[in-house]
Amino acid sequence: MNPDLTAAYDRCRELHRRHGRTYYLATRLLPAWKRRHVHALYGFTRYADEIVDRTEDLPPADRAARLAEWSARFFAGLHGEPVDDPLLPAVLHTIAIFDLDHADFASFLKSMAMDLTVGAYPTYDDLLDYMEGSAAAIGTMMLPILGSSDPAAAREPARQLGVAFQLTNFIRDVAEDLDRGRTYLPDEDLAKFDVAPEDLLAAKVRGRSTPKIRDLIEYEVTRAQAHYAAAAPGITLLAPASQACMRTAYALYGAILDEVAAQDYDVFLRRARVPQRRRLAVAARALLTPPGTPVAVPGVVAHPVPVP
């Protein structure tokens, strides 16, 4: 491997290690040859996210221009043009090795651009349109790297898992997203529980939820659990060498919802975190679990929310 390509993979791995603690721990359970390709996809998605969210000092138009310029560089690389970028050579190499669908990357970048102009989603269907690129597409990007005995059957569970993971992040990070002028809790859900956007802002300032907001968050947790349930059959369809990794990621992201429930669904009280001791225990248990063993769906879905 040439030095520039090695450096690009190293940069992606460092982004993953620094910003994706839960998923990075899970990828440690993959065979080494797969690991770098997962890091490459994470690095690609994280870098795009940083253009959108880590440059708040710039006007939205400037951030949009940066994202468009970087996206153009990426698409030029897909068409075989030389790419002068510290990160893109790794993802372009991974795409070529696994013949990943270019449409998934276009869909992802479209959703990232939406974050520059869209601050709220009227309905859950609207949010699902956003997550089609920001979450479901990542599931299908990952599938060829993880490998599967039945890729066609594993495709929809992989997409559902991407959505479940992102909904978990949305639930945990309500306060952080409000700081960026966004909420990923659909307006129709807020109305269902008689919660106004101003109520969320007030709860953030106060550092404590109201009973109505806690009921809203419990509903969103139940919705996320329904996506985890839809994703569960896909874990055992993965290549045996990949199952411990995804079993760990599945359990640890689901455990974030457990932590939210444990603080009475008050996401403004503190950021829900899975204790390190539990994280390591989950990883060890996954390593010892025989491939093909079904996964346990996070939480108890007492009042299931149908998955669209």
C-alpha positions as a printed NumPy array, in Angstrom:
array([[  0.   ,   0.   ,   0.   ],
       [  1.377,   3.406,  -0.913],
       [  2.23 ,   5.852,   1.914],
       [ -0.539,   8.332,   1.041],
       [ -3.18 ,   5.61 ,   1.172],
       [ -1.815,   4.268,   4.452],
       [ -1.898,   7.787,   5.903],
       [ -5.512,   8.246,   4.764],
       [ -6.584,   5.018,   6.483],
       [ -4.716,   6.089,   9.62 ],
       [ -6.523,   9.43 ,   9.602],
       [ -9.894,   7.685,   9.329],
       [ -9.007,   5.337,  12.165],
       [ -8.022,   8.287,  14.376],
       [-11.306,  10.08 ,  13.639],
       [-13.146,   6.887,  14.548],
       [-11.145,   6.356,  17.739],
       [-11.654,   9.942,  18.881],
       [-15.315,  10.459,  18.035],
       [-16.993,   7.04 ,  17.814],
       [-16.153,   5.376,  21.118],
       [-18.988,   2.844,  21.091],
       [-18.606,   1.784,  17.485],
       [-14.806,   1.89 ,  17.653],
       [-14.835,  -0.599,  20.534],
       [-17.083,  -2.885,  18.496],
       [-14.804,  -2.735,  15.438],
       [-11.917,  -4.015,  17.564],
       [-13.683,  -7.374,  17.352],
       [-13.465,  -7.502,  13.538],
       [-10.66 ,  -9.23 ,  11.644],
       [ -7.87 ,  -6.696,  11.096],
       [ -8.309,  -6.652,   7.31 ],
       [-11.954,  -5.545,   7.66 ],
       [-11.281,  -3.001,  10.366],
       [ -9.556,  -0.409,   8.21 ],
       [-12.439,  -0.385,   5.725],
       [-14.967,   0.267,   8.488],
       [-12.714,   3.068,   9.754],
       [-12.685,   4.508,   6.219],
       [-16.488,   4.679,   6.064],
       [-16.664,   6.172,   9.542],
       [-13.989,   8.723,   8.658],
       [-15.891,   9.744,   5.523],
       [-19.182,  10.236,   7.356],
       [-17.553,  11.93 ,  10.335],
       [-15.596,  14.392,   8.224],
       [-18.739,  15.44 ,   6.344],
       [-20.524,  15.845,   9.667],
       [-17.682,  18.012,  10.971],
       [-17.943,  20.32 ,   7.954],
       [-21.601,  20.809,   8.851],
       [-21.439,  20.908,  12.656],
       [-17.909,  21.854,  13.722],
       [-17.673,  25.099,  11.786],
       [-20.466,  27.041,  13.513],
       [-18.37 ,  30.202,  13.368],
       [-18.895,  30.269,   9.593],
       [-22.126,  31.446,   7.921],
       [-24.324,  28.602,   6.601],
       [-23.524,  29.614,   3.011],
       [-19.793,  29.148,   3.649],
       [-20.351,  25.771,   5.277],
       [-22.537,  24.725,   2.352],
       [-19.781,  25.791,  -0.043],
       [-17.207,  23.751,   1.89 ],
       [-19.426,  20.672,   1.857],
       [-20.156,  21.101,  -1.863],
       [-16.455,  21.499,  -2.669],
       [-15.478,  18.413,  -0.66 ],
       [-18.357,  16.42 ,  -2.184],
       [-17.246,  17.448,  -5.682],
       [-13.714,  16.283,  -4.879],
       [-15.123,  12.94 ,  -3.696],
       [-17.262,  12.414,  -6.817],
       [-14.313,  13.358,  -9.033],
       [-12.322,  10.657,  -7.272],
       [-15.103,   8.146,  -7.941],
       [-14.658,   8.896, -11.631],
       [-10.947,   8.192, -11.497],
       [ -9.584,  11.723, -11.159],
       [ -6.591,  12.281,  -8.841],
       [ -7.686,  13.428,  -5.386],
       [ -5.621,  15.753,  -3.23 ],
       [ -7.159,  15.064,   0.173],
       [ -5.81 ,  13.555,   3.413],
       [ -8.847,  11.311,   3.95 ],
       [-10.668,  10.55 ,   0.683],
       [ -8.14 ,   8.074,  -0.783],
       [ -9.087,   5.574,   1.947],
       [-12.826,   5.678,   1.292],
       [-12.328,   5.646,  -2.482],
       [-10.107,   2.571,  -2.101],
       [-12.712,   0.875,   0.117],
       [-15.491,   1.656,  -2.382],
       [-13.437,   0.125,  -5.186],
       [-12.468,  -2.989,  -3.203],
       [-16.07 ,  -3.828,  -2.264],
       [-17.827,  -2.274,  -5.275],
       [-19.998,  -0.197,  -2.926],
       [-23.069,   1.492,  -4.373],
       [-22.225,   5.106,  -5.255],
       [-25.883,   6.07 ,  -4.763],
       [-25.578,   5.439,  -1.014],
       [-22.813,   8.038,  -0.783],
       [-24.778,  10.564,  -2.814],
       [-27.774,   9.994,  -0.547],
       [-25.62 ,  10.483,   2.543],
       [-24.14 ,  13.753,   1.299],
       [-27.625,  15.002,   0.387],
       [-28.745,  14.459,   3.988],
       [-25.664,  16.251,   5.304],
       [-26.562,  19.252,   3.135],
       [-30.074,  19.194,   4.631],
       [-28.586,  19.828,   8.08 ],
       [-27.485,  23.248,   6.853],
       [-31.021,  24.367,   6.016],
       [-33.512,  22.136,   7.859],
       [-34.004,  22.688,  11.577],
       [-37.102,  20.571,  12.244],
       [-39.155,  17.766,  10.707],
       [-42.962,  18.037,  10.609],
       [-43.628,  14.278,  10.553],
       [-41.802,  11.027,  11.196],
       [-42.   ,  10.268,   7.477],
       [-40.082,  13.506,   6.865],
       [-37.447,  12.415,   9.363],
       [-37.259,   9.006,   7.698],
       [-36.537,  10.751,   4.382],
       [-33.56 ,  12.423,   6.05 ],
       [-32.422,   9.172,   7.675],
       [-32.624,   7.377,   4.344],
       [-29.282,   9.014,   3.571],
       [-27.871,   9.747,   6.995],
       [-28.503,   6.311,   8.537],
       [-30.116,   3.626,   6.35 ],
       [-27.584,   4.163,   3.542],
       [-24.738,   3.623,   6.001],
       [-26.197,   0.229,   6.832],
       [-26.077,  -0.787,   3.179],
       [-22.558,   0.67 ,   2.775],
       [-21.375,  -1.522,   5.638],
       [-23.007,  -4.769,   4.558],
       [-20.52 ,  -5.82 ,   1.824],
       [-17.614,  -5.212,   4.216],
       [-19.195,  -7.229,   7.01 ],
       [-20.207,  -9.984,   4.598],
       [-23.375, -12.056,   4.681],
       [-24.612, -15.519,   3.877],
       [-27.702, -13.918,   2.317],
       [-27.037, -10.285,   1.338],
       [-30.544,  -9.764,  -0.062],
       [-32.186, -10.858,   3.201],
       [-29.657,  -8.915,   5.318],
       [-30.119,  -5.631,   3.46 ],
       [-33.296,  -4.367,   5.154],
       [-32.149,  -5.328,   8.685],
       [-28.887,  -3.454,   8.001],
       [-30.873,  -0.378,   7.009],
       [-33.083,  -0.703,  10.085],
       [-30.016,  -0.941,  12.31 ],
       [-28.62 ,   2.264,  10.85 ],
       [-31.916,   4.004,  11.645],
       [-32.025,   2.505,  15.162],
       [-28.512,   3.758,  15.914],
       [-29.283,   7.251,  14.646],
       [-32.559,   7.503,  16.554],
       [-30.632,   6.516,  19.676],
       [-28.224,   9.387,  19.041],
       [-31.111,  11.804,  18.429],
       [-32.745,  10.834,  21.72 ],
       [-29.516,  11.123,  23.703],
       [-28.418,  14.382,  22.067],
       [-31.597,  16.496,  22.175],
       [-29.854,  19.251,  24.157],
       [-26.773,  19.265,  21.93 ],
       [-28.895,  19.469,  18.773],
       [-30.881,  22.377,  20.22 ],
       [-27.574,  24.241,  20.545],
       [-27.225,  23.837,  16.774],
       [-30.731,  25.102,  16.102],
       [-32.164,  21.677,  15.286],
       [-34.513,  19.112,  16.708],
       [-34.907,  15.62 ,  15.338],
       [-38.073,  14.989,  17.352],
       [-40.878,  15.311,  14.774],
       [-43.289,  18.202,  15.244],
       [-46.231,  15.796,  15.156],
       [-44.736,  13.907,  18.116],
       [-44.265,  17.114,  20.088],
       [-47.915,  17.983,  19.419],
       [-49.029,  14.489,  20.479],
       [-47.556,  15.113,  23.94 ],
       [-48.46 ,  18.814,  24.109],
       [-44.811,  19.888,  23.992],
       [-43.785,  23.074,  22.172],
       [-40.26 ,  23.696,  20.841],
       [-39.995,  26.461,  23.437],
       [-40.607,  23.864,  26.153],
       [-37.524,  21.936,  25.001],
       [-35.409,  25.083,  25.089],
       [-36.676,  25.933,  28.561],
       [-35.897,  22.406,  29.787],
       [-32.387,  22.705,  28.39 ],
       [-31.812,  25.97 ,  30.256],
       [-33.305,  24.495,  33.421],
       [-31.37 ,  21.229,  33.099],
       [-34.443,  19.132,  33.803],
       [-37.381,  17.811,  31.799],
       [-41.077,  18.197,  32.432],
       [-43.373,  15.174,  32.747],
       [-44.703,  15.821,  29.223],
       [-41.205,  15.869,  27.741],
       [-40.32 ,  12.664,  29.579],
       [-43.425,  11.011,  28.095],
       [-42.359,  12.233,  24.657],
       [-38.855,  10.792,  25.081],
       [-40.257,   7.479,  26.317],
       [-42.338,   7.322,  23.134],
       [-39.243,   7.974,  21.003],
       [-37.334,   5.267,  22.875],
       [-40.144,   2.823,  22.1  ],
       [-39.975,   3.824,  18.441],
       [-36.22 ,   3.215,  18.355],
       [-36.696,  -0.183,  20.008],
       [-39.075,  -1.135,  17.196],
       [-36.276,  -0.465,  14.694],
       [-33.856,  -2.549,  16.781],
       [-36.398,  -5.384,  16.703],
       [-36.617,  -5.112,  12.902],
       [-32.806,  -5.161,  12.672],
       [-32.222,  -8.108,  15.015],
       [-32.616, -10.943,  12.455],
       [-29.854,  -9.434,  10.335],
       [-27.09 , -10.012,  12.895],
       [-27.147, -13.779,  12.433],
       [-27.102, -13.358,   8.634],
       [-23.693, -11.679,   8.79 ],
       [-20.436, -13.498,   8.159],
       [-19.453, -15.33 ,  11.385],
       [-16.285, -13.216,  11.768],
       [-18.406, -10.036,  11.784],
       [-21.108, -11.085,  14.205],
       [-19.257, -10.309,  17.456],
       [-18.604,  -6.765,  16.25 ],
       [-22.184,  -6.019,  15.307],
       [-23.584,  -7.883,  18.289],
       [-21.506,  -5.552,  20.474],
       [-22.541,  -2.394,  18.616],
       [-26.184,  -3.492,  18.724],
       [-26.083,  -4.121,  22.476],
       [-24.121,  -0.974,  23.363],
       [-26.268,   1.426,  21.365],
       [-29.333,  -0.251,  22.826],
       [-27.82 ,   0.196,  26.276],
       [-27.851,   3.974,  25.724],
       [-31.64 ,   3.701,  25.665],
       [-31.457,   1.738,  28.932],
       [-29.487,   4.624,  30.454],
       [-32.082,   7.124,  29.215],
       [-34.818,   5.041,  30.831],
       [-32.789,   4.736,  34.047],
       [-32.781,   8.534,  34.417],
       [-36.575,   8.576,  33.957],
       [-36.293,   9.68 ,  30.311],
       [-34.865,  13.037,  31.358],
       [-32.347,  13.719,  28.574],
       [-31.659,  17.207,  29.934],
       [-30.48 ,  15.96 ,  33.319],
       [-27.257,  14.518,  31.907],
       [-25.988,  12.937,  28.7  ],
       [-26.764,   9.233,  28.877],
       [-23.577,   7.156,  28.857],
       [-22.937,   3.439,  29.127],
       [-20.397,   2.785,  31.914],
       [-17.011,   1.497,  30.718],
       [-17.337,  -1.637,  32.819],
       [-20.577,  -2.557,  31.069],
       [-19.091,  -1.73 ,  27.651],
       [-16.196,  -4.132,  28.192],
       [-18.482,  -6.832,  29.582],
       [-20.724,  -6.594,  26.496],
       [-17.731,  -6.917,  24.168],
       [-16.376,  -9.918,  26.088],
       [-19.784, -11.612,  26.053],
       [-20.099, -11.05 ,  22.295],
       [-16.728, -12.693,  21.708],
       [-17.869, -15.757,  23.616],
       [-21.271, -15.998,  21.907],
       [-21.395, -18.611,  19.125],
       [-22.166, -17.204,  15.662],
       [-25.815, -17.646,  14.745],
       [-27.102, -16.938,  18.267],
       [-30.057, -14.515,  18.104],
       [-29.578, -11.104,  19.716],
       [-31.713,  -9.717,  22.515],
       [-33.716,  -6.641,  21.528],
       [-32.929,  -3.648,  23.812],
       [-35.493,  -2.894,  26.47 ],
       [-39.047,  -4.145,  26.633],
       [-41.284,  -2.816,  23.868],
       [-44.443,  -2.597,  25.953],
       [-46.358,  -0.502,  23.42 ],
       [-44.673,  -1.142,  20.08 ],
       [-44.577,   1.682,  17.56 ],
       [-44.976,   0.207,  14.064],
       [-41.905,   0.528,  11.826],
       [-42.882,   2.24 ,   8.551]])
